[in-house]
Amino acid sequence: MALLEVDNLRLYYSTSKGVVKAVDGVSFDLEEGETLALVGESGCGKSTIAKALIRLWERNVSSVDGEIRFEGRDVLHISDEEFRTQYRWKKIAWVPQASMNSLNPVLTIGEQMIEPLVIHHGVDKDKALMQAMDMLEAVGLPRDTVRRYPHQLSGGMKQRVAIAMALILMPKLVILDEPTSALDVITQANIMNLLKRLRREFKLTYIFITHDLALASELADSVAVMYAGKLVEWGSSDDMYVSPKHPYTVGLMGSVPTLRGEKKLTFMPGEVPSLINPPTGCHFYPRCPYFASRGELKGLCDRDEPPYIDVEHKGVRRHLVSCWLYK
Ligand SMILES: Nc1ncnc2c1ncn2[C@@H]1O[C@H](COP(=O)(O)OP(=O)(O)OP(=O)(O)O)[C@@H](O)[C@H]1O
């Protein structure tokens, strides 16, 4: 049984301009110990999936639908109380976007780290402080970091603190939303190495959200590409890197520079459509180079939503693509 199974997840926001279909029928699963990278341009719905998984969604969410099964149990439909006491942070943890900048400036690192342990889980204060120091050590920080204030730490140190805070209750699944985006390249590499080591040491399962395909393929076993609220392609990171199929994934890959610069960089014109009135059929067709050049696709891609097709793959994982070109 997979650790996590997301089945036809939909999450809509209500706004004065209409309903934003931020996540619209997304399904994927994750085995214990596996790392999945969720990739896509800004505004595709990646963070909304993360918030749905940890059930910390915005006030203007108008509907949430589908199933999120964790260890076989549908945790989307259990009570808030049960999710808060049994799952959030205990089994499923989240390192939110820009988390290193959301540390409380007037509390020491120790005070912020032990708060959830003491308040929500009734752990004795001294024991909680020991746990905090152990976890700081595990993420490569000195134990006396507990006495420091956020302004006394560098960006990389604060990001390590944010990771330590997520791990303090030893969760099974950790969702990392752009964990390295605000850091310089050297610090980014250090955090990536830390995540790899923690994964081995604590047998963690990660969902790693990023718009950086190079980072995704370095850390992840599988890569799922989102476009305008939908998953358009999902496969093992090798398959996705060597032989991307969806025209959107191909476009994203083409815009990633390589160190040796052996390939010509391409630019993908256009932008993610409004999720209030997304295009009918395939959401990508207005930007798709094949739709523009091949007459037989007219009346198909712009009318009917493509099904998921299992294309040729070499790894153990299926390689699914939602595109009429492969039907
Ligand atoms: N509270 C909200 N109310 C209305 N619309 C929202 C809300 N939060 C997000 N959205 C919209 O939902 C869509 C998906 O947003 P989301 O933040 O999940 O995307 P993302 O892929 O994580 O982007 P980014 O990388 O910029 O965080 C976007 O169109 C966004 O504008």
The ligand as an SDF file (V2000), in Angstrom:
LIG
                    3D

 31 33  0  0  0  0  0  0  0  0999 V2000
   -6.4890   32.4690   -1.2120 N   0  0  0  0  0  0  0  0  0  0  0  0
   -6.6070   32.5120   -2.5390 C   0  0  0  0  0  0  0  0  0  0  0  0
   -7.6690   33.1120   -3.1120 N   0  0  0  0  0  0  0  0  0  0  0  0
   -7.8340   33.1470   -4.4570 C   0  0  0  0  0  0  0  0  0  0  0  0
   -6.9650   32.6080   -5.3200 N   0  0  0  0  0  0  0  0  0  0  0  0
   -5.8770   32.0040   -4.8160 C   0  0  0  0  0  0  0  0  0  0  0  0
   -5.6300   31.9250   -3.4000 C   0  0  0  0  0  0  0  0  0  0  0  0
   -4.4620   31.2760   -3.2030 N   0  0  0  0  0  0  0  0  0  0  0  0
   -3.9940   30.9490   -4.4320 C   0  0  0  0  0  0  0  0  0  0  0  0
   -4.8370   31.3840   -5.3900 N   0  0  0  0  0  0  0  0  0  0  0  0
   -4.7270   31.1940   -6.8360 C   0  0  0  0  0  0  0  0  0  0  0  0
   -4.7100   29.7940   -7.0640 O   0  0  0  0  0  0  0  0  0  0  0  0
   -3.8260   29.4800   -8.1310 C   0  0  0  0  0  0  0  0  0  0  0  0
   -2.7970   28.4740   -7.6400 C   0  0  0  0  0  0  0  0  0  0  0  0
   -1.9690   29.1190   -6.6680 O   0  0  0  0  0  0  0  0  0  0  0  0
   -0.7890   28.3700   -5.9140 P   0  0  0  0  0  0  0  0  0  0  0  0
   -0.1840   29.3240   -4.9400 O   0  0  0  0  0  0  0  0  0  0  0  0
   -1.2970   27.0870   -5.4000 O   0  0  0  0  0  0  0  0  0  0  0  0
    0.2110   28.0860   -7.1240 O   0  0  0  0  0  0  0  0  0  0  0  0
    1.7550   27.6980   -7.1080 P   0  0  0  0  0  0  0  0  0  0  0  0
    1.9650   26.8270   -8.2820 O   0  0  0  0  0  0  0  0  0  0  0  0
    2.1340   27.1850   -5.7830 O   0  0  0  0  0  0  0  0  0  0  0  0
    2.4640   29.0860   -7.3580 O   0  0  0  0  0  0  0  0  0  0  0  0
    3.7450   29.7280   -6.6230 P   0  0  0  0  0  0  0  0  0  0  0  0
    4.9180   28.9280   -7.1000 O   0  0  0  0  0  0  0  0  0  0  0  0
    3.7560   31.1430   -7.1050 O   0  0  0  0  0  0  0  0  0  0  0  0
    3.4790   29.5900   -5.1560 O   0  0  0  0  0  0  0  0  0  0  0  0
   -3.2420   30.7940   -8.6170 C   0  0  0  0  0  0  0  0  0  0  0  0
   -4.0390   31.2450   -9.6950 O   0  0  0  0  0  0  0  0  0  0  0  0
   -3.4120   31.7040   -7.4200 C   0  0  0  0  0  0  0  0  0  0  0  0
   -3.5440   33.0650   -7.8290 O   0  0  0  0  0  0  0  0  0  0  0  0
  1  2  1  0
  2  3  1  0
  2  7  2  0
  3  4  2  0
  4  5  1  0
  5  6  2  0
  6  7  1  0
  6 10  1  0
  7  8  1  0
  8  9  2  0
  9 10  1  0
 10 11  1  0
 11 12  1  0
 11 30  1  0
 12 13  1  0
 13 14  1  0
 13 28  1  0
 14 15  1  0
 15 16  1  0
 16 17  2  0
 16 18  1  0
 16 19  1  0
 19 20  1  0
 20 21  2  0
 20 22  1  0
 20 23  1  0
 23 24  1  0
 24 25  2  0
 24 26  1  0
 24 27  1  0
 28 29  1  0
 28 30  1  0
 30 31  1  0
M  END
$$$$
